[in-house]
């Protein structure tokens, strides 16, 4: 599986440096820079200060660039040639291999010194950031280590510090559940959501517990015949949460309401789905702006994005397209790349439902790929759409479709 540190490459190019020029500035061979950018090796500590200086970034910003590893696009290959393309079944399975190994290592112990709270908080924030940027490859690479460090922190602290450590552990497991849900691994998504809920309760954090319930429902939706249980979890959680003014609790409640709306729409209950959307919109109005508390991305724009999803689920394609035409995703925090890409996936589905225009549908999917490539290569809904479009092809070829399918690891 070819990897690339795209942000590192982009920063070098933005400064007008070739790989040879950067290598000269750093006193290394060009091949060393190539290996760094291809994520084959990591710069030694004594190189990092000089790299940061040459690129005009802080050491922390450089560190973020180094952990931000994406799948490189594969071009010039025929269908079925490589079983490890970004979206192939093998590659998608690999995204949760390390996570599953961690989850089954029950007797693993940490004999070293406990990491600091600040270190773990930074690491947890980083995996959420990478996930929301639709960089699922880097998320999967970092998660086992982050979960291990967060677990170690809970076992080596006491009192109030231990409660704070469990809060970080809950947040780490929520990131793990998100990744597993994204790749369609419902069992792992459910297990990590349950562990997140346990840690959140030990931290006495009701908002995080609510987000864990959200993730548990998402995991159940990926398992055959478990949709009714998922809906029960969401609805019972919504009903148990009373009025809130705290931004984190408002965001958790809003996220649950949006998921309830999508599920009700999928069940054909458009009236109830609309009621949940309106309730979420009221909470978003209380927040007053688009935010990302507890990594929910909840806010007015996110409500509108889910309104598109609800319309698609309910079969109201024209309504979805009308809402989409008025959306301004630039108002959302820049990190929410995956959420922006999802809009175009939904609009691709709405277009297909509305007029059956495969060409326009493919254009939306290509835009989603431009916004966040792995949001297409890994997203279960997007992959299903690509397969549907391939199946619709008869005598004429839809421009861009076959190349997109190849990059996503899907064969005709």
C-alpha positions in Angstrom: 0.0 0.0 0.0 1.7 3.2 -1.2 1.8 6.0 1.3 2.5 9.7 1.1 3.0 12.6 3.5 1.0 15.0 1.3 1.1 18.0 3.7 4.9 17.7 4.0 5.2 17.6 0.2 2.8 20.5 -0.2 4.7 22.7 2.3 8.0 22.1 0.4 6.4 22.9 -3.0 4.7 26.0 -1.6 8.1 27.3 -0.7 9.4 26.6 -4.2 11.8 23.9 -3.1 12.6 20.8 -5.2 13.5 17.7 -3.3 17.1 18.3 -4.3 17.1 21.8 -3.0 15.6 20.8 0.4 18.1 18.0 0.7 21.0 20.5 0.1 19.6 22.9 2.8 19.4 20.0 5.2 22.8 18.4 4.3 21.2 15.0 3.3 20.8 13.0 0.1 17.7 13.6 -2.1 16.8 9.9 -1.5 16.5 10.7 2.2 13.9 13.4 1.5 12.1 11.1 -0.8 11.9 8.4 1.9 10.6 11.0 4.4 7.9 12.2 2.0 6.9 8.6 1.1 6.6 7.7 4.8 9.2 5.0 4.4 11.4 6.5 7.2 11.1 9.1 9.9 13.5 12.0 10.3 15.9 11.5 13.2 15.5 13.9 16.1 18.5 15.9 15.1 17.1 16.5 11.6 13.7 17.8 12.8 14.8 21.2 14.0 16.5 21.9 10.7 13.5 20.6 8.7 11.2 22.8 10.7 13.4 25.8 10.2 13.8 25.2 6.4 10.0 24.8 6.0 9.2 27.8 8.3 7.0 25.8 10.7 7.1 24.9 14.4 8.3 21.6 15.6 4.7 20.8 16.6 3.5 21.6 13.2 6.2 19.5 11.6 5.2 16.6 13.9 1.6 16.9 12.7 2.9 16.8 9.1 4.9 13.7 9.8 2.1 11.7 11.3 -0.4 12.8 8.6 0.2 9.9 6.2 -2.3 9.3 3.3 -2.7 6.6 0.8 -1.1 7.7 -2.5 -3.2 7.5 -5.6 -2.4 4.5 -7.9 -2.5 5.3 -11.6 -1.9 3.3 -14.8 -3.1 0.0 -13.4 -5.8 -2.3 -14.7 -8.8 -3.4 -12.7 -8.0 -6.1 -10.2 -4.3 -5.8 -10.6 -3.5 -4.8 -7.0 -5.4 -6.2 -4.0 -3.9 -3.5 -1.8 -5.3 -0.4 -3.5 -6.7 2.2 -1.1 -10.3 1.0 -1.2 -9.8 -2.7 -1.8 -11.2 -5.1 0.7 -7.7 -6.1 1.9 -6.6 -2.5 2.4 -9.8 -1.6 4.2 -9.4 -4.6 6.4 -5.9 -3.5 7.3 -7.2 -0.2 8.7 -8.6 -2.0 11.7 -6.0 -4.8 12.0 -3.9 -3.0 14.6 -6.9 -1.9 16.5 -8.3 -5.4 16.7 -4.9 -6.7 17.9 -4.9 -4.1 20.6 -8.4 -5.0 21.7 -7.6 -8.7 22.1 -4.4 -8.1 24.1 -6.0 -8.3 27.5 -2.9 -9.1 29.5 -0.7 -6.5 28.0 1.1 -4.3 30.5 3.1 -1.1 30.4 6.3 -1.3 32.5 7.6 2.1 31.5 6.9 5.5 33.1 3.3 6.8 32.8 2.9 9.3 29.9 1.9 12.8 31.0 -1.7 14.0 30.8 -0.6 16.7 28.3 1.1 14.1 26.0 -2.0 11.8 25.9 -4.4 14.8 25.4 -2.3 15.9 22.4 -2.2 12.3 21.0 -6.0 11.8 21.4 -6.6 15.2 19.8 -4.3 14.3 16.9 -6.1 11.0 16.0 -9.5 12.8 16.1 -8.0 15.5 13.9 -6.7 13.0 11.4 -10.0 11.1 11.3 -12.0 14.3 10.7 -9.6 15.2 7.9 -10.5 11.9 6.3 -7.0 10.6 6.8 -8.0 7.1 7.9 -4.6 5.5 7.2 -2.8 7.7 9.7 -5.6 7.3 12.2 -5.3 3.6 12.0 -1.5 3.7 12.4 -1.7 5.8 15.5 -4.7 4.4 17.3 -3.2 1.4 19.0 -0.4 3.4 20.5 -2.7 6.2 21.6 -5.1 3.7 23.2 -2.2 2.0 25.0 -0.9 5.3 26.4 -4.3 6.4 27.5 -4.8 3.1 29.2 -1.5 3.4 30.9 -2.4 6.8 32.2 -5.5 5.5 33.9 -3.6 2.8 35.7 -0.8 5.0 37.0 -2.8 8.0 38.2 -5.1 8.5 41.2 -7.9 10.8 42.4 -9.0 13.6 40.1 -6.1 12.9 37.7 -7.4 9.4 37.2 -10.9 10.8 36.3 -9.3 13.1 33.7 -7.3 10.1 32.4 -10.5 8.1 31.9 -12.0 11.0 30.0 -9.1 10.8 27.6 -9.4 7.1 27.3 -13.1 7.5 26.5 -12.3 10.0 23.8 -9.6 7.7 22.3 -12.1 4.8 22.1 -14.6 7.0 20.4 -12.0 7.8 17.7 -11.5 4.0 17.4 -15.2 3.4 17.1 -15.5 6.1 14.4 -12.8 4.5 12.3 -14.3 1.0 12.6 -17.7 2.3 11.6 -16.3 4.1 8.6 -14.8 0.9 7.2 -17.9 -1.1 8.0 -16.5 -3.2 10.9 -19.6 -3.1 13.1 -18.4 -5.6 15.7 -15.2 -3.6 16.4 -17.1 -0.3 16.3 -19.6 -1.6 18.9 -16.9 -3.0 21.2 -14.9 0.2 21.2 -18.0 2.3 21.7 -18.9 0.2 24.7 -15.4 0.6 26.2 -15.7 4.4 25.5 -19.0 4.4 27.5 -17.4 2.5 30.4 -14.5 5.0 30.5 -16.8 8.0 30.2 -18.9 6.8 33.2 -15.8 6.3 35.3 -14.9 9.9 34.4 -18.4 11.0 35.4 -18.8 12.7 32.0 -22.3 12.5 30.8 -21.7 14.3 27.5 -18.9 11.8 26.5 -21.2 8.9 27.6 -23.8 10.3 25.2 -21.3 10.4 22.4 -20.3 6.8 23.1 -24.0 5.9 22.9 -24.1 7.6 19.5 -21.1 5.5 18.4 -22.6 2.3 19.7 -25.7 2.9 17.6 -23.5 3.6 14.5 -21.7 0.3 15.2 -25.0 -1.6 15.4 -26.1 -0.1 12.1 -23.2 -1.8 10.5 -24.4 -5.2 11.8 -27.1 -7.2 10.0 -30.5 -7.1 11.8 -29.4 -4.7 14.6 -30.9 -1.5 13.3 -33.8 -1.7 15.8 -31.3 -1.9 18.7 -29.4 1.1 17.3 -32.6 3.1 17.2 -33.5 2.1 20.7 -30.1 3.3 22.0 -30.4 6.6 20.3 -34.0 7.3 21.2 -33.6 6.3 24.9 -30.4 8.4 25.1 -32.2 11.4 23.7 -35.1 11.0 26.1 -32.8 10.6 29.2 -30.8 13.7 28.5 -32.5 16.7 30.0 -32.2 20.4 29.0 -28.6 21.5 28.7 -26.8 24.8 28.4 -23.2 23.4 28.4 -21.8 23.5 24.9 -20.4 19.9 25.1 -23.8 18.5 26.2 -25.6 20.5 23.6 -23.3 19.1 21.0 -23.8 15.5 22.2 -27.5 15.9 22.3 -27.5 17.5 18.8 -25.5 14.7 17.4 -27.9 12.1 18.8 -30.9 14.0 17.4 -29.3 14.1 13.9 -28.6 10.4 14.0 -32.2 9.8 15.1 -33.5 11.9 12.2 -31.5 9.9 9.6 -32.7 6.6 11.1 -36.3 7.6 11.2 -36.1 8.8 7.6 -34.6 5.5 6.6 -37.6 3.8 8.2 -40.0 6.0 6.1 -41.1 8.2 9.0 -40.5 11.6 7.4 -42.6 13.4 9.9 -40.6 12.2 12.9 -37.4 12.7 11.1 -38.3 16.3 10.5 -39.2 16.7 14.1 -35.7 15.5 15.2 -34.0 17.8 12.6 -36.0 20.8 14.0 -35.0 19.9 17.6 -31.3 19.7 16.5 -31.6 23.0 14.7 -32.9 24.6 17.9 -29.8 23.3 19.8 -27.6 24.6 17.1 -29.2 28.0 17.3 -28.4 28.0 21.1 -24.7 27.3 20.3 -24.9 30.1 17.7 -22.1 28.9 15.4 -20.5 25.9 13.9 -18.2 24.2 16.3 -16.5 20.8 16.9 -17.0 20.1 20.6 -16.2 16.5 21.5 -15.3 16.1 17.9 -19.0 16.1 16.9 -18.8 18.9 14.3 -22.2 20.0 15.6 -23.6 23.3 14.6 -26.0 25.0 12.1 -24.2 23.8 9.0 -23.9 20.3 10.2 -27.7 20.3 10.8 -28.2 21.3 7.2 -25.8 18.6 6.0 -27.9 16.0 7.9 -31.0 17.5 6.4 -29.6 16.5 3.0 -29.0 13.0 4.3 -32.5 12.8 5.8 -34.0 13.8 2.5 -32.0 11.2 0.6 -32.9 8.5 3.1 -36.6 9.4 2.8 -36.4 9.3 -1.0 -37.0 13.1 -1.5 -34.2 13.7 -3.9 -35.3 17.2 -5.1 -35.4 18.4 -1.5 -31.9 17.1 -0.9 -30.6 18.8 -4.0 -32.3 22.1 -3.0 -30.8 22.0 0.5 -27.4 21.1 -0.9 -27.5 24.1 -3.3 -27.8 26.4 -0.3 -25.1 24.8 1.8 -22.0 26.7 2.7 -19.6 24.2 4.2 -16.8 26.8 4.4 -18.5 28.0 7.6 -17.5 24.7 9.3 -14.2 24.2 11.1 -11.5 23.5 8.5 -10.7 20.1 10.0 -14.1 18.7 9.1 -12.9 17.4 5.7 -14.9 14.1 6.0 -18.1 16.0 6.7 -17.6 18.2 3.6 -17.0 15.1 1.5 -20.1 13.4 2.8 -22.3 16.3 1.4 -21.1 15.4 -2.1 -21.7 11.7 -1.5 -25.3 12.4 -0.5 -25.8 14.8 -3.5 -24.4 12.0 -5.8 -27.1 9.7 -4.3 -29.8 12.4 -4.6 -28.9 13.0 -8.3 -29.1 9.4 -9.1 -32.4 9.1 -7.3 -33.8 12.3 -8.9 -33.0 11.9 -12.6 -30.7 9.0 -12.9 -28.0 11.2 -14.4 -24.9 9.1 -13.9 -22.5 11.8 -15.2 -23.6 14.4 -12.6 -23.6 11.8 -9.9 -20.0 10.9 -10.8 -19.0 14.6 -10.7 -20.3 14.8 -7.1 -18.2 11.7 -6.2 -15.2 13.2 -7.9 -15.6 16.4 -5.9 -15.9 14.3 -2.7 -12.7 12.6 -3.7 -11.0 16.0 -4.3 -12.1 17.2 -0.8 -11.0 14.0 0.9 -9.9 11.0 -1.1 -10.1 8.4 1.6 -13.7 9.6 2.3 -14.5 7.9 -1.0 -12.1 5.0 -0.9 -13.2 3.8 2.6 -16.8 5.2 2.9 -19.2 2.3 2.7 -22.0 4.5 1.1 -19.7 6.0 -1.5 -18.3 2.6 -2.5 -21.9 1.3 -2.9 -22.7 4.3 -5.1 -19.7 3.6 -7.3 -20.7 0.0 -7.7 -24.2 1.0 -8.5 -23.0 3.4 -11.1 -20.8 0.7 -12.6 -23.7 -1.7 -12.8 -25.8 1.0 -14.6 -23.2 1.4 -17.4 -24.5 -0.3 -20.5 -23.3 0.8 -24.0 -21.9 4.2 -23.0 -19.1 4.9 -20.6 -19.6 7.5 -17.9 -16.7 9.9 -18.0 -14.5 9.6 -14.9 -16.3 6.6 -13.4 -13.9 3.8 -14.2 -10.9 5.7 -13.2 -12.6 6.6 -9.9 -13.6 2.9 -9.4 -10.0 1.9 -10.0 -8.6 4.4 -7.4 -11.2 3.1 -4.9 -10.1 -0.5 -5.5 -13.5 -1.5 -7.1 -13.8 -3.7 -10.2 -16.5 -3.6 -12.8 
